[in-house]
Amino acid sequence: MPFFIGVHKFPQALSDEEIEGKWAKYKQSCATLGIKPVKLHYNGAKASAFCETEASSEEEVTKAHEAAGLTVDEVIETKAAAKI
């Protein structure tokens, strides 16, 4: 199944707790839709987050964000490097 990175730019800085709350909601909506949230990278002070999700399509990832009440600025399909 393909991997996608969701790019989030928030209007203001967020605390760890606020970001973790958004991630928890996203994981719930992913479970409902049958896709797999893999990992979240974020910098609350820079109001940025990047979530990695395993899904069949970009549309599924977008739907999971919408179901969680979240906006996603961009969804990018990615490939993992075999060797770096």
C-alpha positions as CSV (number, residue, x, y, z in Angstrom):
1,M,0.0,0.0,0.0
2,P,1.3,3.5,-0.8
3,F,2.6,5.9,1.8
4,F,1.5,9.6,2.0
5,I,2.8,12.6,3.9
6,G,0.2,15.1,5.1
7,V,1.6,18.7,5.4
8,H,0.0,20.9,8.0
9,K,0.7,24.6,8.6
10,F,-1.3,26.0,11.5
11,P,-2.2,29.7,11.9
12,Q,-0.4,29.9,15.3
13,A,2.0,27.9,17.5
14,L,0.5,24.8,19.2
15,S,1.5,23.0,22.4
16,D,2.5,19.4,22.5
17,E,-0.8,18.5,24.1
18,E,-2.8,20.3,21.3
19,I,-0.9,18.5,18.6
20,E,-1.2,15.1,20.4
21,G,-5.0,15.7,20.6
22,K,-5.2,16.4,16.9
23,W,-3.1,13.2,16.2
24,A,-5.4,11.1,18.4
25,K,-8.5,12.3,16.5
26,Y,-6.8,11.6,13.2
27,K,-5.8,8.1,14.3
28,Q,-9.5,7.4,15.2
29,S,-10.7,8.5,11.8
30,C,-8.1,6.4,10.1
31,A,-9.2,3.4,12.0
32,T,-12.8,4.0,11.0
33,L,-11.8,4.3,7.3
34,G,-9.4,1.3,7.4
35,I,-6.2,3.2,6.7
36,K,-3.0,3.2,8.8
37,P,-1.5,6.3,10.5
38,V,2.2,5.6,10.8
39,K,4.0,8.5,12.4
40,L,3.7,12.2,13.2
41,H,6.6,14.7,13.0
42,Y,5.9,18.2,14.3
43,N,7.3,21.5,15.6
44,G,4.6,23.2,17.6
45,A,6.6,26.4,17.9
46,K,6.8,26.6,14.1
47,A,3.1,25.7,13.8
48,S,4.0,22.7,11.5
49,A,3.2,19.0,11.4
50,F,3.8,16.2,9.0
51,C,1.9,13.0,9.3
52,E,2.8,9.7,7.5
53,T,-0.1,7.5,6.5
54,E,-0.4,4.2,4.7
55,A,-3.5,4.3,2.4
56,S,-4.7,3.3,-1.0
57,S,-5.1,6.9,-2.2
58,E,-4.6,10.6,-1.5
59,E,-8.4,10.9,-1.3
60,E,-8.5,8.4,1.6
61,V,-5.9,10.5,3.5
62,T,-7.9,13.7,2.8
63,K,-11.1,12.1,4.0
64,A,-9.5,10.9,7.2
65,H,-8.4,14.4,7.9
66,E,-11.8,15.8,7.2
67,A,-13.5,13.2,9.4
68,A,-11.2,14.3,12.2
69,G,-12.0,17.9,11.7
70,L,-8.5,18.7,10.5
71,T,-7.3,20.6,7.5
72,V,-4.4,19.3,5.5
73,D,-2.5,21.8,3.2
74,E,-1.0,19.1,1.0
75,V,-1.0,15.3,0.7
76,I,2.1,13.9,-1.1
77,E,2.6,10.3,-2.1
78,T,6.1,9.1,-1.2
79,K,8.4,6.2,-1.7
80,A,10.9,4.9,0.9
81,A,14.5,4.7,-0.2
82,A,16.0,1.2,-0.2
83,K,19.4,2.5,0.8
84,I,20.6,5.9,1.8
